[in-house]
Structure formats: structure tokens, C-alpha cells
Amino acid sequence: MFCPNCAANNSSEQKFCRSCGMNLEQTALTLADQFGPDRSVSSQSIDRFFNSLGKVAFGGFGTVILIGIGYLLFTILTRFILDGSQVAFGVFLMLFVVFAALSLVYVIYNEAKKDRTDTKRIEPAVFDLPPPDTGKLLSEPSQMPIPSVVENTTDLLHVESGTRKR
């Protein structure tokens, strides 16, 4: 397995890269998922086929919806607005159809964007370890506080009265 950070060759059992120190556990899990014994070449080709079939079907459905919206707008334009019988109603109906279509495009775009970010996100490993009891970490309580590095340091500074700027 090659490190994705520095491209150093590492063993698949190593948890960290010997060259740059990057954590390789998630990389090893990803490689095992992609090239494991249960993922054969035929199942990958079937997955690719259905993904392309879904894209074609969704594209065709989107094309039919766009043609339908165009026909609806043309019908509203010819029957209500150009006819002159109900111009206000025709304009209102046309605006309603246009903004409904734009809202539908916005929702579809946001859902597709959310799906892309969900597939890119790697969930961190969750460990069900109880938190340590911090009261037991110190064997004896300290009696005196540890002095700070900056305590009483300004007392040692010598300031001449004539060099001070106002």
C-alpha cells in the first residue's frame, strides 16, 4: 500500500506511514472495501452499468419534464396572453409555472450536492471507552501552585523616566 500523502511504500498492516507519519488505518479500510474478496470484477461492472442506466433514465425524465414545462408555457402564452381574453391570469399562471420549475431545480441540486458531500465524508472511528476518572490520576494533591513564568517579571524591568514617550 502506498501512502496517499508522501507515496512511500508501506505494509497494509501498518497503522502509520514510516516516512511521513500519516494515519493509514482509514486508507487500509478503504482499499479493503474496494478490492476485498467479496468485490469481484463482475460486481463492479454491474454497479457501473446500473449507475450509467440511472443517469440515462434520470436525464430522460428531466428532458420529458422540460418539454412538458415548455409546452405548458406555450399553451398559457397562446391561450391566455396572446388571445387577450385573460392576460393577467395568463401572466400569473406563467410566473407560477416558471418559479415552480426553478424551485424544483433548486431542490434537486441541493439533494445532489448533499449526496456528494455525504459520500465524500469519512466517519471517524467511534470508540466506546469510558472516560478516565481524573480524580484517580493524581496520587497526592499538590500543596503549592506551580509558579508562572511571567509572575513578578515586570518588577525586574528598569524604566528611565526621561525615555518614556507619550
MDTraj code that builds the backbone (N, CA, C; nanometers):
import mdtraj as md
import numpy as np

residues = "MET PHE CYS PRO ASN CYS ALA ALA ASN ASN SER SER GLU GLN LYS PHE CYS ARG SER CYS GLY MET ASN LEU GLU GLN THR ALA LEU THR LEU ALA ASP GLN PHE GLY PRO ASP ARG SER VAL SER SER GLN SER ILE ASP ARG PHE PHE ASN SER LEU GLY LYS VAL ALA PHE GLY GLY PHE GLY THR VAL ILE LEU ILE GLY ILE GLY TYR LEU LEU PHE THR ILE LEU THR ARG PHE ILE LEU ASP GLY SER GLN VAL ALA PHE GLY VAL PHE LEU MET LEU PHE VAL VAL PHE ALA ALA LEU SER LEU VAL TYR VAL ILE TYR ASN GLU ALA LYS LYS ASP ARG THR ASP THR LYS ARG ILE GLU PRO ALA VAL PHE ASP LEU PRO PRO PRO ASP THR GLY LYS LEU LEU SER GLU PRO SER GLN MET PRO ILE PRO SER VAL VAL GLU ASN THR THR ASP LEU LEU HIS VAL GLU SER GLY THR ARG LYS ARG".split()
xyz = np.array([
    [0.0855, -0.1165, 0.0000],
    [0.0000, 0.0000, 0.0000],
    [0.0901, 0.1228, 0.0000],
    [0.0539, 0.2218, -0.0818],
    [0.1305, 0.3447, -0.0905],
    [0.0610, 0.4529, -0.0086],
    [0.1398, 0.5318, 0.0606],
    [0.0871, 0.6406, 0.1427],
    [0.0274, 0.7473, 0.0515],
    [-0.0968, 0.7921, 0.0770],
    [-0.1563, 0.8950, -0.0081],
    [-0.0925, 1.0322, 0.0123],
    [-0.0145, 1.0486, 0.1184],
    [0.0469, 1.1779, 0.1467],
    [0.1842, 1.1905, 0.0813],
    [0.2717, 1.0896, 0.1020],
    [0.4097, 1.1005, 0.0530],
    [0.4458, 0.9924, -0.0489],
    [0.3566, 0.8996, -0.0767],
    [0.3736, 0.7921, -0.1752],
    [0.4806, 0.6912, -0.1347],
    [0.5075, 0.6818, -0.0060],
    [0.6035, 0.5814, 0.0404],
    [0.5336, 0.4458, 0.0451],
    [0.6074, 0.3403, 0.0122],
    [0.5520, 0.2052, 0.0129],
    [0.5487, 0.1547, 0.1569],
    [0.4298, 0.1144, 0.2024],
    [0.4103, 0.0648, 0.3380],
    [0.3382, -0.0686, 0.3332],
    [0.3488, -0.1432, 0.4400],
    [0.2755, -0.2676, 0.4522],
    [0.1293, -0.2358, 0.4829],
    [0.0388, -0.3207, 0.4402],
    [-0.1027, -0.2947, 0.4660],
    [-0.1388, -0.3122, 0.6131],
    [-0.0524, -0.3755, 0.6907],
    [-0.0779, -0.3929, 0.8332],
    [-0.0315, -0.2736, 0.9160],
    [0.0466, -0.1834, 0.8588],
    [0.0975, -0.0693, 0.9332],
    [-0.0134, 0.0321, 0.9578],
    [-0.0123, 0.0897, 1.0777],
    [-0.1128, 0.1895, 1.1122],
    [-0.0693, 0.3295, 1.0730],
    [0.0622, 0.3538, 1.0687],
    [0.1144, 0.4852, 1.0345],
    [0.2230, 0.4703, 0.9293],
    [0.2364, 0.5724, 0.8451],
    [0.3392, 0.5720, 0.7417],
    [0.4758, 0.5874, 0.8070],
    [0.5707, 0.5088, 0.7629],
    [0.7059, 0.5141, 0.8201],
    [0.7819, 0.6377, 0.7724],
    [0.7340, 0.6993, 0.6658],
    [0.8050, 0.8139, 0.6114],
    [0.7521, 0.9464, 0.6653],
    [0.6193, 0.9663, 0.6580],
    [0.5639, 1.0966, 0.6990],
    [0.4793, 1.0890, 0.8258],
    [0.4430, 0.9702, 0.8721],
    [0.3661, 0.9558, 0.9949],
    [0.2162, 0.9669, 0.9786],
    [0.1650, 0.9679, 0.8565],
    [0.0206, 0.9791, 0.8338],
    [-0.0505, 0.8530, 0.8809],
    [-0.1712, 0.8703, 0.9365],
    [-0.2524, 0.7583, 0.9815],
    [-0.3041, 0.6831, 0.8586],
    [-0.2721, 0.5554, 0.8485],
    [-0.3070, 0.4749, 0.7302],
    [-0.4228, 0.3793, 0.7557],
    [-0.4834, 0.3838, 0.8730],
    [-0.5902, 0.2880, 0.9036],
    [-0.7091, 0.3053, 0.8110],
    [-0.7535, 0.4311, 0.7902],
    [-0.8700, 0.4545, 0.7052],
    [-0.8378, 0.4209, 0.5600],
    [-0.7154, 0.4457, 0.5181],
    [-0.6748, 0.4111, 0.3818],
    [-0.6780, 0.2605, 0.3612],
    [-0.6298, 0.1855, 0.4608],
    [-0.6311, 0.0396, 0.4505],
    [-0.7744, -0.0133, 0.4464],
    [-0.8642, 0.0467, 0.5258],
    [-1.0039, 0.0032, 0.5248],
    [-1.0699, 0.0329, 0.3899],
    [-1.0392, 0.1476, 0.3322],
    [-1.0954, 0.1836, 0.2025],
    [-1.0471, 0.0885, 0.0939],
    [-0.9181, 0.0570, 0.0964],
    [-0.8648, -0.0375, -0.0019],
    [-0.9246, -0.1765, 0.0160],
    [-0.9444, -0.2173, 0.1401],
    [-1.0036, -0.3487, 0.1643],
    [-1.1477, -0.3537, 0.1150],
    [-1.2215, -0.2408, 0.1303],
    [-1.3590, -0.2362, 0.0807],
    [-1.3638, -0.2426, -0.0713],
    [-1.2704, -0.1753, -0.1371],
    [-1.2729, -0.1705, -0.2828],
    [-1.2212, -0.2984, -0.3469],
    [-1.1180, -0.3567, -0.2897],
    [-1.0548, -0.4712, -0.3533],
    [-1.0616, -0.5973, -0.2686],
    [-1.1621, -0.6040, -0.1820],
    [-1.1767, -0.7211, -0.0965],
    [-1.2188, -0.8428, -0.1756],
    [-1.2200, -0.9583, -0.1119],
    [-1.2543, -1.0811, -0.1828],
    [-1.4008, -1.0853, -0.2269],
    [-1.4883, -1.0098, -0.1585],
    [-1.6298, -1.0159, -0.1948],
    [-1.6627, -0.9218, -0.3108],
    [-1.5687, -0.8342, -0.3506],
    [-1.5924, -0.7414, -0.4614],
    [-1.5181, -0.7911, -0.5850],
    [-1.5844, -0.8668, -0.6649],
    [-1.5214, -0.9185, -0.7856],
    [-1.5370, -0.8171, -0.8992],
    [-1.4716, -0.8455, -1.0098],
    [-1.4752, -0.7578, -1.1255],
    [-1.6166, -0.7524, -1.1827],
    [-1.6873, -0.8640, -1.1796],
    [-1.8222, -0.8659, -1.2365],
    [-1.9186, -0.7808, -1.1552],
    [-1.9058, -0.7798, -1.0226],
    [-1.9960, -0.6970, -0.9425],
    [-1.9649, -0.5490, -0.9612],
    [-1.8379, -0.5141, -0.9851],
    [-1.8036, -0.3749, -1.0123],
    [-1.8585, -0.3309, -1.1473],
    [-1.8551, -0.4192, -1.2467],
    [-1.9087, -0.3831, -1.3777],
    [-2.0612, -0.3722, -1.3725],
    [-2.1254, -0.4550, -1.2915],
    [-2.2711, -0.4444, -1.2747],
    [-2.3069, -0.3132, -1.2073],
    [-2.2285, -0.2732, -1.1069],
    [-2.2523, -0.1452, -1.0400],
    [-2.2372, -0.0291, -1.1379],
    [-2.1332, -0.0336, -1.2213],
    [-2.1128, 0.0729, -1.3207],
    [-2.2274, 0.0760, -1.4214],
    [-2.2758, -0.0417, -1.4625],
    [-2.3866, -0.0483, -1.5582],
    [-2.5121, 0.0160, -1.5006],
    [-2.5458, -0.0173, -1.3760],
    [-2.6665, 0.0396, -1.3160],
    [-2.6510, 0.1877, -1.2861],
    [-2.5303, 0.2317, -1.2547],
    [-2.5091, 0.3750, -1.2361],
    [-2.5304, 0.4503, -1.3669],
    [-2.4773, 0.3980, -1.4766],
    [-2.4974, 0.4638, -1.6055],
    [-2.6435, 0.4550, -1.6496],
    [-2.7099, 0.3426, -1.6222],
    [-2.8522, 0.3292, -1.6548],
    [-2.9350, 0.4317, -1.5771],
    [-2.9026, 0.4514, -1.4505],
    [-2.9737, 0.5505, -1.3698],
    [-2.9528, 0.6912, -1.4220],
    [-2.8300, 0.7226, -1.4664],
    [-2.8038, 0.8561, -1.5207],
    [-2.8825, 0.8788, -1.6497],
    [-2.8889, 0.7776, -1.7354],
    [-2.9642, 0.7907, -1.8600],
    [-3.1135, 0.8064, -1.8307],
    [-3.1655, 0.7260, -1.7382],
    [-3.3082, 0.7334, -1.7048],
    [-3.3422, 0.8686, -1.6430],
    [-3.2575, 0.9175, -1.5529],
    [-3.2840, 1.0460, -1.4889],
    [-3.2729, 1.1599, -1.5903],
    [-3.1751, 1.1504, -1.6816],
    [-3.1624, 1.2520, -1.7862],
    [-3.2824, 1.2525, -1.8797],
    [-3.3319, 1.1328, -1.9150],
    [-3.4513, 1.1255, -2.0000],
    [-3.5745, 1.1802, -1.9313],
    [-3.5890, 1.1502, -1.8043],
    [-3.7032, 1.2018, -1.7282],
    [-3.6949, 1.3536, -1.7175],
    [-3.5754, 1.4066, -1.6945],
    [-3.5582, 1.5513, -1.6888],
    [-3.5913, 1.6178, -1.8213],
    [-3.5545, 1.5526, -1.9324],
    [-3.5856, 1.6063, -2.0646],
    [-3.7360, 1.6094, -2.0884],
    [-3.8053, 1.5030, -2.0500],
    [-3.9510, 1.4989, -2.0653],
    [-4.0173, 1.6075, -1.9805],
    [-3.9671, 1.6280, -1.8591],
    [-4.0231, 1.7331, -1.7720],
    [-4.0006, 1.8707, -1.8349],
    [-3.8814, 1.8963, -1.8902],
    [-3.8541, 2.0256, -1.9533],
    [-3.9434, 2.0488, -2.0757],
    [-3.9641, 1.9450, -2.1544],
    [-4.0525, 1.9584, -2.2709],
    [-4.1959, 1.9862, -2.2250],
    [-4.2389, 1.9185, -2.1196],
    [-4.3730, 1.9423, -2.0661],
    [-4.3894, 2.0839, -2.0136],
    [-4.2894, 2.1346, -1.9453],
    [-4.2966, 2.2721, -1.8942],
    [-4.2974, 2.3715, -2.0105],
    [-4.2175, 2.3451, -2.1130],
    [-4.2177, 2.4319, -2.2315],
    [-4.3515, 2.4321, -2.3017],
    [-4.4136, 2.3147, -2.3151],
    [-4.5459, 2.3064, -2.3780],
    [-4.6510, 2.3793, -2.2943],
    [-4.6425, 2.3652, -2.1622],
    [-4.7369, 2.4329, -2.0732],
    [-4.7224, 2.5846, -2.0851],
    [-4.5981, 2.6343, -2.0899],
    [-4.5767, 2.7782, -2.1056],
    [-4.6264, 2.8274, -2.2415],
    [-4.6043, 2.7482, -2.3468],
    [-4.6526, 2.7851, -2.4801],
    [-4.8055, 2.7907, -2.4825],
    [-4.8681, 2.6936, -2.4195],
    [-5.0146, 2.6905, -2.4153],
    [-5.0694, 2.8101, -2.3389],
    [-5.0087, 2.8426, -2.2255],
    [-5.0534, 2.9587, -2.1469],
    [-5.0356, 3.0859, -2.2286],
    [-4.9209, 3.0962, -2.2978],
    [-4.8933, 3.2154, -2.3778],
    [-4.9949, 3.2322, -2.4904],
    [-5.0277, 3.1235, -2.5613],
    [-5.1188, 3.1352, -2.6755],
    [-5.2650, 3.1459, -2.6340],
    [-5.3069, 3.0761, -2.5299],
    [-5.4495, 3.0729, -2.4935],
    [-5.4935, 3.1905, -2.4074],
    [-5.4048, 3.2388, -2.3222],
    [-5.4468, 3.3440, -2.2295],
    [-5.3888, 3.4810, -2.2648],
    [-5.2593, 3.4863, -2.2939],
    [-5.1953, 3.6166, -2.3106],
    [-5.2146, 3.6700, -2.4521],
    [-5.1788, 3.5922, -2.5538],
    [-5.1906, 3.6409, -2.6915],
    [-5.3357, 3.6482, -2.7384],
    [-5.4213, 3.5666, -2.6814],
    [-5.5639, 3.5702, -2.7138],
    [-5.6256, 3.6999, -2.6631],
    [-5.5735, 3.7508, -2.5535],
    [-5.6210, 3.8777, -2.4982],
    [-5.7409, 3.8652, -2.4081],
    [-5.7872, 3.7429, -2.3834],
    [-5.9068, 3.7276, -2.3009],
    [-5.8749, 3.7388, -2.1519],
    [-5.7705, 3.6733, -2.1060],
    [-5.7345, 3.6737, -1.9638],
    [-5.5834, 3.6940, -1.9499],
    [-5.5384, 3.8132, -1.9791],
    [-5.3954, 3.8418, -1.9817],
    [-5.3358, 3.8318, -1.8412],
    [-5.3999, 3.8895, -1.7416],
    [-5.3465, 3.8892, -1.6047],
    [-5.3378, 3.7464, -1.5510],
    [-5.4424, 3.6689, -1.5742],
    [-5.4401, 3.5296, -1.5281],
    [-5.3308, 3.4499, -1.6005],
    [-5.3114, 3.4742, -1.7284],
    [-5.2082, 3.4054, -1.8050],
    [-5.0679, 3.4394, -1.7563],
    [-5.0447, 3.5674, -1.7260],
    [-4.9134, 3.6076, -1.6741],
    [-4.8903, 3.5444, -1.5374],
    [-4.9927, 3.5479, -1.4527],
    [-4.9792, 3.4862, -1.3204],
    [-4.9509, 3.3361, -1.3327],
    [-5.0235, 3.2674, -1.4182],
    [-5.0047, 3.1239, -1.4360],
    [-4.8664, 3.0935, -1.4934],
    [-4.8195, 3.1761, -1.5864],
    [-4.6866, 3.1558, -1.6440],
    [-4.5780, 3.1758, -1.5377],
    [-4.5913, 3.2803, -1.4560],
    [-4.4938, 3.3027, -1.3490],
    [-4.4957, 3.1885, -1.2479],
    [-4.6140, 3.1373, -1.2186],
    [-4.6248, 3.0255, -1.1249],
    [-4.5497, 2.9029, -1.1774],
    [-4.5684, 2.8718, -1.3052],
    [-4.5021, 2.7546, -1.3645],
    [-4.3507, 2.7742, -1.3671],
    [-4.3049, 2.8931, -1.4021],
    [-4.1607, 2.9191, -1.4094],
    [-4.0974, 2.9065, -1.2715],
    [-4.1587, 2.9690, -1.1697],
    [-4.0990, 2.9629, -1.0362],
    [-4.1126, 2.8250, -0.9722],
    [-4.2144, 2.7514, -1.0070],
    [-4.2243, 2.6133, -0.9581],
    [-4.1132, 2.5279, -1.0193],
    [-4.0850, 2.5478, -1.1469],
    [-3.9773, 2.4727, -1.2121],
    [-3.8413, 2.5103, -1.1529],
    [-3.8198, 2.6383, -1.1279],
    [-3.6936, 2.6814, -1.0670],
    [-3.6776, 2.6251, -0.9255],
    [-3.7864, 2.6200, -0.8501],
    [-3.7811, 2.5616, -0.7155],
    [-3.7479, 2.4135, -0.7218],
    [-3.8048, 2.3444, -0.8188],
    [-3.7754, 2.2019, -0.8353],
    [-3.6283, 2.1798, -0.8710],
    [-3.5740, 2.2626, -0.9581],
    [-3.4321, 2.2525, -0.9937],
    [-3.3448, 2.2795, -0.8714],
    [-3.3817, 2.3782, -0.7908],
    [-3.3055, 2.4114, -0.6699],
    [-3.3044, 2.2944, -0.5710],
    [-3.4192, 2.2312, -0.5504],
    [-3.4273, 2.1180, -0.4570],
    [-3.3451, 2.0003, -0.5080],
    [-3.3545, 1.9718, -0.6363],
    [-3.2779, 1.8604, -0.6938],
    [-3.1287, 1.8881, -0.6823],
    [-3.0869, 2.0114, -0.7092],
    [-2.9451, 2.0460, -0.6994],
    [-2.8945, 2.0307, -0.5554],
    [-2.9706, 2.0786, -0.4585],
    [-2.9278, 2.0676, -0.3180],
    [-2.9206, 1.9224, -0.2723],
    [-3.0134, 1.8395, -0.3150],
    [-3.0096, 1.6980, -0.2771],
    [-2.8895, 1.6288, -0.3399],
    [-2.8601, 1.6605, -0.4651],
    [-2.7433, 1.6008, -0.5303],
    [-2.6147, 1.6470, -0.4633],
    [-2.6106, 1.7740, -0.4243],
    [-2.4929, 1.8273, -0.3546],
    [-2.4757, 1.7608, -0.2187],
    [-2.5861, 1.7385, -0.1484],
    [-2.5793, 1.6725, -0.0176],
    [-2.5341, 1.5271, -0.0328],
    [-2.5800, 1.4595, -0.1378],
    [-2.5369, 1.3215, -0.1620],
    [-2.3879, 1.3152, -0.1916],
    [-2.3369, 1.4118, -0.2693],
    [-2.1936, 1.4139, -0.2996],
    [-2.1111, 1.4369, -0.1744],
    [-2.1541, 1.5271, -0.0875],
    [-2.0772, 1.5531, 0.0348],
    [-2.0896, 1.4378, 0.1327],
    [-2.2035, 1.3679, 0.1339],
    [-2.2186, 1.2528, 0.2235],
    [-2.1281, 1.1385, 0.1818],
    [-2.1080, 1.1199, 0.0514],
    [-2.0213, 1.0109, 0.0077],
    [-1.8750, 1.0459, 0.0289],
    [-1.8403, 1.1747, 0.0279],
    [-1.7017, 1.2146, 0.0495],
    [-1.6629, 1.2125, 0.1970],
    [-1.7605, 1.2319, 0.2845],
    [-1.7321, 1.2408, 0.4271],
    [-1.6956, 1.1039, 0.4826],
    [-1.5874, 1.0984, 0.5537],
    [-1.5436, 0.9757, 0.6187],
    [-1.5775, 0.9878, 0.7660],
    [-1.6546, 0.8942, 0.8128],
    [-1.6938, 0.8974, 0.9522],
    [-1.5760, 0.8589, 1.0407],
    [-1.5514, 0.9353, 1.1450],
    [-1.4408, 0.8986, 1.2339],
    [-1.4748, 0.7735, 1.3134],
    [-1.3702, 0.7026, 1.3515],
    [-1.3902, 0.5808, 1.4292],
    [-1.4419, 0.6184, 1.5683],
    [-1.5437, 0.5491, 1.6114],
    [-1.6034, 0.5768, 1.7410],
    [-1.5655, 0.4639, 1.8354],
    [-1.5070, 0.5011, 1.9444],
    [-1.4682, 0.4034, 2.0441],
    [-1.5592, 0.4186, 2.1648],
    [-1.6103, 0.3092, 2.2144],
    [-1.6989, 0.3121, 2.3300],
    [-1.6195, 0.2894, 2.4581],
    [-1.5200, 0.3732, 2.4801],
    [-1.4404, 0.3635, 2.6011],
    [-1.4940, 0.4619, 2.7033],
    [-1.5027, 0.4200, 2.8286],
    [-1.5491, 0.5153, 2.9290],
    [-1.4421, 0.6211, 2.9529],
    [-1.4824, 0.7423, 2.9848],
    [-1.3827, 0.8460, 3.0103],
    [-1.3037, 0.8130, 3.1370],
    [-1.1760, 0.8482, 3.1395],
    [-1.0955, 0.8160, 3.2577],
    [-1.1389, 0.8984, 3.3782],
    [-1.1253, 0.8386, 3.4942],
    [-1.1579, 0.9076, 3.6184],
    [-1.0385, 0.9960, 3.6539],
    [-1.0520, 1.1243, 3.6332],
    [-0.9394, 1.2151, 3.6516],
    [-0.9016, 1.2319, 3.7981],
    [-0.9907, 1.2008, 3.8883],
    [-0.9580, 1.2104, 4.0303],
    [-0.8542, 1.1076, 4.0723],
    [-0.8450, 0.9977, 4.0021],
    [-0.7508, 0.8921, 4.0368],
    [-0.6161, 0.9093, 3.9667],
    [-0.6044, 1.0056, 3.8748],
    [-0.4808, 1.0224, 3.8021],
    [-0.3691, 1.0775, 3.8908],
    [-0.4011, 1.1686, 3.9813],
    [-0.3011, 1.2231, 4.0717],
    [-0.2993, 1.1408, 4.1992],
    [-0.1808, 1.0966, 4.2372],
    [-0.1727, 1.0147, 4.3578],
    [-0.1846, 1.0998, 4.4830],
    [-0.1284, 1.2177, 4.4844],
    [-0.1397, 1.3053, 4.6004],
    [-0.1649, 1.4466, 4.5510],
    [-0.2466, 1.5206, 4.6203],
    [-0.2739, 1.6571, 4.5746],
    [-0.1515, 1.7459, 4.5949],
    [-0.1291, 1.8359, 4.5044],
    [-0.0154, 1.9270, 4.5186],
    [-0.0515, 2.0356, 4.6190],
    [0.0451, 2.0702, 4.7077],
    [0.0205, 2.1665, 4.8130],
    [0.0409, 2.3094, 4.7657],
    [0.1418, 2.3320, 4.6831],
    [0.1718, 2.4665, 4.6374],
    [0.1461, 2.4756, 4.4867],
    [0.0895, 2.5860, 4.4415],
    [0.0716, 2.6023, 4.2966],
    [0.2058, 2.6232, 4.2294],
    [0.2137, 2.5777, 4.1098],
    [0.3370, 2.5924, 4.0323],
    [0.3482, 2.7382, 3.9892],
    [0.4623, 2.8033, 4.0130],
    [0.4735, 2.9445, 3.9771],
    [0.4731, 2.9629, 3.8258],
    [0.4175, 3.0723, 3.7840],
    [0.4092, 3.1031, 3.6425],
    [0.5407, 3.1620, 3.5946],
    [0.5663, 3.1507, 3.4676],
    [0.6890, 3.2032, 3.4105],
    [0.6881, 3.3554, 3.4117],
    [0.5706, 3.4141, 3.3990],
    [0.5624, 3.5591, 3.3887],
    [0.5320, 3.6279, 3.5214],
    [0.5250, 3.5559, 3.6309],
    [0.4970, 3.6189, 3.7597],
    [0.6116, 3.7084, 3.8015],
    [0.5798, 3.8269, 3.8454],
    [0.6728, 3.9252, 3.9001],
    [0.7861, 3.9601, 3.8041],
    [0.7692, 3.9421, 3.6759],
    [0.8767, 3.9764, 3.5832],
    [0.8808, 4.1252, 3.5537],
    [0.7678, 4.1937, 3.5669],
    [0.7686, 4.3378, 3.5408],
    [0.8390, 4.4140, 3.6504],
    [0.8561, 4.3550, 3.7687],
    [0.9287, 4.4221, 3.8756],
    [1.0769, 4.4340, 3.8428],
    [1.1261, 4.3487, 3.7571],
    [1.2675, 4.3485, 3.7256],
    [1.3031, 4.4455, 3.6136],
    [1.2045, 4.5015, 3.5465],
    [1.2302, 4.5940, 3.4371],
    [1.2680, 4.7302, 3.4921],
    [1.3731, 4.7875, 3.4370],
    [1.4156, 4.9200, 3.4785],
    [1.3661, 5.0195, 3.3750],
    [1.2892, 5.1190, 3.4166],
    [1.2335, 5.2187, 3.3261],
    [1.2931, 5.3538, 3.3647],
    [1.3551, 5.4177, 3.2682],
    [1.4064, 5.5519, 3.2923],
    [1.2942, 5.6501, 3.2689],
    [1.2881, 5.7521, 3.3499],
    [1.1778, 5.8460, 3.3436],
    [1.1863, 5.9366, 3.2210],
    [1.3010, 5.9609, 3.1660],
    [1.3142, 6.0510, 3.0525],
    [1.2919, 5.9832, 2.9195],
    [1.2924, 5.8527, 2.9104],
    [1.2813, 5.7826, 2.7819],
    [1.1381, 5.7435, 2.7487],
    [1.0486, 5.7711, 2.8334],
    [0.9079, 5.7324, 2.8114],
    [0.8405, 5.8255, 2.7118],
    [0.7718, 5.7697, 2.6124],
    [0.7029, 5.8501, 2.5102],
    [0.5563, 5.8618, 2.5483],
    [0.5010, 5.9761, 2.5172],
    [0.3588, 5.9996, 2.5482],
    [0.2779, 6.0116, 2.4238],
])
top = md.Topology()
chain = top.add_chain()
for i, resn in enumerate(residues, 1):
    res = top.add_residue(resn, chain, resSeq=i)
    for name in ("N", "CA", "C"):
        top.add_atom(name, md.element.get_by_symbol(name[0]), res)
traj = md.Trajectory(xyz[None], top)
